[in-house]
């Protein structure tokens, strides 16, 4: 039975995106070593980048396992994301040590940080409106019939997401800590900000790995329960 050309094209496109994602991930890891490990004394940076590379390898291996068989597209995109989080965490380190080869450029004003901050503000505003409108994602069951005069979004979800976004950007302005004042045009820089992003990276990778293996684990548990003999009730 011949495959439809659309199926073949979509498969090739997915393979192309997977290849690009993994190439970008491993090249990005190499660039991180060049930029943030100028000497062997940068133990923290070496550990952070190496652990990111290990997470990328684990996600790729798990997604290709015969019992999981999820393919490389989702794991490739997720790998690129955690490499980005690793870069963002290292970029937020205080630029006082000797583990930043780009420190002299950053001292003249980090324009990339300012642009990224503005883009992030626009993104959180768009996410707030889209999440407030698409409230079905947060509902397990909805028996209420929507009328024509009902508003197309939820006030509660809108304000919750917007409040969380506002609190997030407030923490960015103070670099996630109150004890040390931030330098002018220095946004989201400090050890607190660095650790927040590192923990975010590890948490995202853990959630994704659990998403891959949870169907297998739950399937095995159900199979074991079915094989167990049922005791007769009195």
N, C-alpha and C positions, 0 to 999 in steps of 0.2 A: 504494500500500500504506500503510495507516494505521499510525501509530506507537502503541505501547502507552502507556497513560496513565502507567505507572510510568516509562517512558523520558522522557516529557515533563516529569514532576515532578522527576526527578533532574537533568535538564538545567537547569530553572529554578532549582533549589536551588543547583546549581553556579555558575550565572550570578550568583545573589544573593550567594553567598560570595565570588566573585571581585570583585564590585563593592564589597562591604564591605571586603575586604582592601585594595584599591587606595585607596579613600577613606581608610581608617585610615592607610595608608602615607604618602600625600601630606599629610594633615592633621597626622600626626605629624612630618613633616619641617618643616612650617610652625611647629609648636609648638617644635621644637628651635631654630629660628632665633630665636624670641621669647625663649626661656629662656636660651640659651647664646651669643647674639650681641647683647649690649646695645649694643655700639659697633663701629665698623669696625676697631678695633685687634685684635680677636680673630681673627687670621688662621688659627690652627690650627683653631678651631671652625668657621669658615666653610668651610675646605677639607674638613674631615671630613664636615660635613652635605651640602655640595654634591656631593662624590664619592659619598655614599650615594644622593642623588637621581639622579645619573647612572647608578649601578648598577641602581637600580629601573627607570629608563627603558630601559636596555639589555636587561634581563631581559624586560621586557614586549615590546619590539620583536622580540627573538629568538624568544620563544615564539609570536608571531603570524606569523612568517615562513612562507611557503608550503611551504618544504622541511622545516621543523621541525613546525609545526602542532600544538603541544602544548596550546594553549588558555591561558586566563588564570588558571585556578584554582590550579595549582601555583606559577606565578610570582607570583601575588598573595599567597599564603601565605608564600612565600620572601621577598617584598619586605617584608612586615610583620615578618618575623623579623630581617632585616638592619637595618631601622629601629630595632627594639628593641635590637639589639646596639650601634647607634650611640648611642642614648640611654644605655645602660648604660656605654659607654666615656666619654662626656662627663660622666656623673654621677660617675664614678670619678676625675675630675680633682681634684688638690689644690685645696681651696677657699681659696686665698690670693690669687688674682688678681681681676681686675675683669670676668671673663667669665661670672659666675654670678649671675643675677638672683635665684636662690633661696638664696643663700649664708647670709643671716641666718636663714632658717627651718632650714636644715640644721645650723647651729651649735647649736641647742637640742636636738639629738638626732634623728638620722635614723631614725625608727621604721620607715619604709618599707624601709630597708636591712636592719634586723633581721628584719622579717617575711619579706622576700624570701630572706634567708639560711636561715631555718627551713624555708621551703617548698622551697628547693633541697636541703636535707639530706634531707627526706622524699622528694623526687624521685629523688635518687641512690640511696637505699636501695631504692625500688621498681624502679628501672632495673637495679640489681644483681641482684635476685632474678629479674626477668623475663628478663634476658639470660642468667643462669645456667641457667634452665629451657629457654629457646628457643635451644639451641646449634646447631640445624640451619642457622641463618643464617650460621654461620661455617664450615660444612662444604661442600666441593665435591662430595664423594662419600662415602657411608657404606654400606659393604657389611656392616656388623655388624648382626646381628639382635638387637633389643632384647628382653630377657627380662622376665618379669613382676616378678622380684625386683630388677631394676636400679633405681637411684635416678633420679628424673625430671629431674635437673639435673647439670651438670658442675662438679666441684670446681675444675678449672683455670680455666674461664671465670669462675666466681663470684668466686674470689679475685683474679684479674687485674682485673676490673671494680671490685671493692670497693677494691682497693689504689689504683687510679687515682683513684677518687672521693675516697678519704681524702687522697691527695696533693694533689688539686685544692683541697679545703677547707682543708688546712693552708696552702697558698699564699694562699688568701683571707684567712686570719687575719693574715698578715704582709704583705698587700697586694703580693705577688709580689716583695718586695725585703727585704733584711736590713740595709741601710745606715741606714735612717731608721726610728725607732720610730713606731708608729701612735698616733693619739689615741684616747682612751676612746670606745667605741661607734662608732668609725670603722673599718668593715669594708670591705675591698676598695677602698681609696682610695689613689691614688698614680699617678705617671706610668707605672710599670711595669705596673700593672693596666690603665690606660687603653690602653696599646699592645698588651697581650695581647688585649684585646677588639676593638680596631680590626683587628689582623691576623686574628683569628678571623672578623670580618665579611667582610673581603676574601677570605679563604680559602673561606668558605662560598659566597659569590657566584661565585667562580671554579669551584668544584666543580659548582655547579648549572648554570652556563653550559656547562661541558664536557659535562655530562650531556645537555644539549639538543642540542649540535652534534656530539657524538661519533658518533651513528648516521649522520649525513649524511657526515661525514668518512670513516668506515670504509667506508661504502657506495661512495663515490667511489673509494677506494683499491682495493676489490675489483673494481669495474668496470674500472679502468685495468689491473689485473693480468690480467683476462680478455681484454682487447683486445690485450695485448702478444703478439707471435708467440713460440711456443715453439721453442727451438732443439733440433734433433734430437740425441739423445745417442749417443755413439759406443760 
